[in-house]
Amino acid sequence: MATDMAVSPLNRDANELLVKLELSRLTRRKLMNSFMTGLFTALTILSVLILAVIVINIFVNGISSINLDFFTQLPQAGGRGGIGNAIVGTLLMLLMASVVSVPLGVLIAIFLSEFGKGPFATATRFCVDLLLQTPSIVIGIFIWTTLVNGIDIGGFSTQIGFSAITGAIALSLIMIPIIARSVEEILRLVPDLLREAGLALGLPRWRVVTMVVIPTVRPGIITGVILSIARAAGETAPLLLTAGYLSNWSFNPADQAASITVMIYRYSTGIGDEPARAWGATLVLVVVIAIFSASVRVFSGKSKYEA
């Protein structure tokens, strides 16, 4: 009895010490959690504010240039006129680039996801990743060297010159790896049970891919394509080196072509009302990219819902 009474105060003190230590740890955890939550919140607010300042600045400086003539007229000296030819040239090059890059990118993605095994698939994936990380100006220099200036191969010249075709080729080289990698990752999200079910029904592998796998993730594939088009629409350096510039209307792919981004560059270094026109063209480009981004959100949400 005496021993128990002698030990009880020690146990009580030990328990109180453990409780204090645990409360101290809990307090530190709460303080650290509050600090990190506040830090991330502050950084998020700062990022949103920076984006808001940029967008508001573009809107305030560019809205004065926006009118019907800005979209339908040709550029004139002193910043008068509009960017109608640049809109036409941008749409023409994006259309030609999409016709080439979308089928190639999707086919590469299907090969890597469904059939690609061994050294060839590894080398293909490495080349796609390398092209994806290549700066766009390097792609522009490559097209400028091989197709704009041209090289002689056994008496045959590859020279095409500045044109909408060479601009579209440069944009397609930017779009293909984006489509290939994004669509490949999307195709890998399809459960193998669906593939095995199709094969168990006697379908050949290619029909399982076209009738089961692709329809399952079609919104995701469209999302990858839209992302690549949005990326290409904002490129400037490759088009400066490949498409050239044309101040008139032209729907001929063999002619030089103006683009919205190149027009922004030219107007921003001009005089008179040209800087204001640059802000207006920038506002148009931001709205176009915003539309693409909203489309991505719509298709991404639909893809998640169907999944």
C-alpha positions in Angstrom: 0.0 0.0 0.0 2.8 2.4 0.9 4.6 1.6 -2.4 1.4 2.3 -4.4 0.9 5.6 -2.7 4.5 6.5 -3.3 4.3 5.7 -7.0 1.0 7.4 -7.8 2.3 10.9 -7.6 5.1 10.0 -10.0 2.6 8.5 -12.4 0.4 11.6 -12.1 3.3 13.9 -12.8 4.4 11.7 -15.8 0.8 11.8 -17.2 0.6 15.5 -16.8 4.0 15.9 -18.6 2.8 13.7 -21.5 -0.4 15.7 -21.7 1.5 19.0 -21.8 3.9 17.6 -24.5 1.0 16.5 -26.6 -0.7 19.8 -26.2 2.5 21.6 -27.2 2.8 19.4 -30.3 -0.8 20.0 -31.2 -0.4 23.8 -30.8 2.7 23.7 -33.0 0.9 21.7 -35.6 -2.1 24.1 -35.6 0.2 27.1 -35.8 2.2 25.6 -38.7 -1.1 24.6 -40.4 -2.4 28.1 -40.0 0.8 29.6 -41.3 1.0 27.4 -44.4 -2.7 28.0 -45.1 -2.2 31.7 -44.9 0.9 31.6 -47.0 -0.8 29.6 -49.8 -3.8 31.8 -49.7 -1.7 34.9 -49.9 0.3 33.5 -52.8 -2.9 32.5 -54.6 -4.4 36.0 -54.1 -1.1 37.6 -55.3 -1.2 35.4 -58.5 -4.8 36.3 -59.2 -4.1 39.9 -58.6 -1.2 39.9 -61.0 -3.3 38.2 -63.6 -6.2 40.6 -63.0 -3.8 43.6 -63.3 -2.6 42.3 -66.7 -6.0 41.6 -68.0 -7.5 44.9 -66.8 -4.5 46.8 -68.3 -5.0 45.1 -71.6 -8.7 45.8 -71.5 -8.3 49.5 -70.6 -5.7 50.1 -73.2 -7.2 48.0 -76.0 -11.0 48.6 -75.7 -10.7 52.0 -77.4 -9.4 50.4 -80.6 -12.2 47.8 -80.8 -14.9 48.5 -83.4 -16.2 46.9 -86.5 -13.6 48.4 -88.8 -10.9 46.9 -86.5 -12.0 43.4 -87.6 -12.9 44.1 -91.2 -10.4 46.6 -92.5 -6.8 46.3 -93.6 -4.0 48.0 -91.7 -3.0 51.5 -92.8 -0.2 53.9 -92.1 -0.1 55.6 -88.8 -2.1 52.9 -87.0 -5.4 53.4 -88.9 -7.4 50.6 -90.3 -7.7 47.2 -88.6 -6.3 43.7 -88.5 -8.7 41.9 -90.8 -5.9 40.4 -92.9 -4.2 39.2 -89.7 -7.3 37.4 -88.5 -7.7 35.7 -91.9 -4.0 34.7 -91.9 -4.1 33.3 -88.4 -7.2 31.3 -89.1 -5.8 30.0 -92.4 -2.5 28.9 -90.8 -4.3 27.3 -87.8 -6.6 25.4 -90.1 -3.8 24.0 -92.2 -1.7 23.2 -89.2 -4.7 21.4 -87.6 -5.4 19.3 -90.7 -1.8 18.0 -90.5 -1.1 17.8 -86.7 -4.4 16.5 -85.3 -4.5 13.2 -87.2 -0.7 12.7 -86.8 -0.8 13.6 -83.1 -3.7 11.3 -82.4 -2.2 8.4 -84.3 1.1 8.8 -82.5 -0.8 8.8 -79.2 -2.7 5.6 -80.1 0.5 3.9 -81.2 2.3 4.8 -78.0 -0.6 3.9 -75.7 -2.1 0.8 -77.4 0.6 -0.8 -79.5 4.0 0.8 -78.7 6.4 -1.5 -77.0 10.1 -2.0 -77.4 12.9 0.2 -78.6 11.0 1.9 -81.4 8.2 3.0 -79.1 10.8 4.3 -76.6 12.6 6.2 -79.2 9.3 7.7 -80.5 8.3 8.8 -77.1 11.7 10.4 -76.5 11.5 12.3 -79.8 8.0 13.5 -78.9 9.1 14.7 -75.5 12.2 16.4 -77.0 10.1 18.2 -79.6 7.6 19.2 -76.9 10.3 20.9 -74.9 12.0 22.6 -77.9 11.7 26.4 -77.9 9.3 27.6 -80.6 12.0 29.9 -82.0 14.2 26.9 -82.7 11.4 25.3 -84.7 11.0 28.6 -86.6 14.7 28.7 -87.4 14.6 25.1 -88.6 11.7 25.8 -91.0 13.4 29.0 -92.1 16.6 27.1 -92.9 15.0 24.1 -94.6 11.9 25.6 -96.3 12.1 29.4 -96.5 15.7 29.7 -97.6 15.8 26.1 -98.7 18.6 23.6 -99.2 19.8 21.9 -102.3 19.6 18.1 -102.3 21.0 16.6 -105.5 19.9 19.5 -107.6 16.4 19.6 -106.0 15.7 22.7 -103.8 13.4 22.6 -100.8 12.9 26.4 -101.0 9.3 27.5 -100.6 9.8 31.0 -99.3 7.8 33.0 -96.8 4.2 31.8 -97.0 1.3 30.6 -95.0 2.3 27.0 -95.8 5.7 27.3 -94.0 4.0 29.1 -91.1 1.4 26.3 -90.9 4.2 23.7 -90.9 6.0 25.5 -88.1 2.7 25.6 -86.1 2.0 21.9 -86.8 5.5 20.9 -85.4 4.4 22.8 -82.2 1.0 21.2 -82.0 1.9 17.5 -82.8 3.8 16.7 -79.6 1.2 18.5 -77.4 -1.6 16.4 -79.0 0.5 13.2 -78.9 1.5 13.4 -75.2 -1.9 14.7 -73.9 -4.0 12.2 -75.8 -1.6 9.4 -74.8 -2.1 10.1 -71.2 -5.8 10.3 -71.7 -6.0 7.0 -73.5 -4.1 5.4 -70.6 -6.9 6.3 -68.3 -9.2 3.9 -70.0 -9.6 0.7 -67.8 -8.0 -2.4 -69.3 -11.3 -4.2 -68.4 -13.0 -2.4 -71.3 -10.2 -3.5 -73.7 -10.4 -7.1 -72.5 -14.2 -7.1 -72.8 -13.9 -6.1 -76.4 -11.2 -8.6 -77.2 -13.3 -11.3 -75.4 -16.2 -10.6 -77.8 -13.9 -11.4 -80.7 -13.1 -7.9 -81.9 -9.7 -7.3 -83.4 -7.4 -4.9 -81.5 -7.8 -2.0 -84.0 -11.6 -2.2 -83.6 -11.3 -2.2 -79.9 -9.3 1.0 -80.1 -11.7 2.7 -82.6 -15.0 1.5 -81.1 -14.3 1.2 -77.4 -11.2 3.1 -76.3 -11.5 6.3 -78.3 -15.3 6.9 -77.8 -14.8 6.5 -74.1 -12.4 9.4 -73.9 -13.5 11.5 -76.9 -14.0 14.7 -74.8 -10.5 14.4 -73.4 -9.0 14.0 -76.9 -10.9 17.1 -78.0 -9.5 18.9 -74.9 -5.9 18.0 -76.0 -6.6 19.3 -79.5 -8.0 22.6 -78.2 -5.0 23.1 -76.0 -2.6 22.6 -78.9 -4.6 25.1 -81.0 -4.5 27.6 -78.2 -0.8 27.2 -77.8 -0.2 27.7 -81.6 -2.5 30.7 -81.7 -0.2 32.6 -79.3 3.1 31.9 -81.1 5.0 34.8 -82.6 8.7 33.9 -83.2 8.0 30.9 -85.6 5.7 33.1 -87.7 8.1 35.9 -87.9 10.7 33.5 -89.5 8.3 31.5 -91.7 5.0 33.3 -92.7 6.4 36.8 -93.3 3.9 39.6 -93.5 1.3 40.7 -96.0 -0.7 43.9 -95.7 -3.4 42.8 -98.2 -6.1 40.2 -98.2 -5.0 36.8 -99.3 -6.5 33.3 -99.1 -3.7 31.7 -101.1 -1.5 29.5 -98.9 1.4 30.1 -101.1 1.4 33.9 -100.3 2.9 35.5 -97.3 0.4 35.8 -94.4 -0.1 38.2 -91.6 -1.0 36.9 -88.1 -2.4 38.5 -85.0 0.8 38.0 -82.9 3.0 39.4 -85.6 0.7 42.3 -86.0 1.0 43.0 -82.3 4.8 43.0 -82.6 4.7 45.3 -85.6 2.2 47.8 -84.1 4.0 47.8 -80.7 7.2 49.2 -82.3 5.4 51.7 -84.4 4.4 55.4 -84.1 1.2 57.3 -83.9 -1.9 55.2 -83.1 -0.1 51.9 -83.8 0.7 51.1 -80.1 -3.0 51.6 -79.3 -3.8 49.1 -82.2 -1.3 46.7 -80.6 -3.3 46.8 -77.4 -6.5 46.2 -79.3 -5.0 43.2 -81.1 -3.7 41.9 -77.8 -7.2 42.1 -76.4 -8.5 40.2 -79.3 -5.9 37.5 -78.8 -6.6 37.3 -75.1 -10.3 36.8 -75.7 -9.6 34.1 -78.3 -7.3 32.2 -75.8 -10.0 32.7 -73.1 -12.6 31.1 -75.4 -10.2 28.2 -76.0 -9.6 27.8 -72.3 -13.4 27.9 -71.6 -13.8 25.2 -74.2 -11.2 23.1 -72.5 -13.0 23.4 -69.2 -16.3 22.4 -70.8 -14.9 19.3 -72.5 -12.9 18.4 -69.4 -16.0 18.6 -67.2 -17.9 16.4 -69.7 -15.0 13.9 -69.8 -15.0 13.6 -66.0 -18.8 13.2 -65.9 -18.8 10.4 -68.5 -15.9 8.7 -66.7 
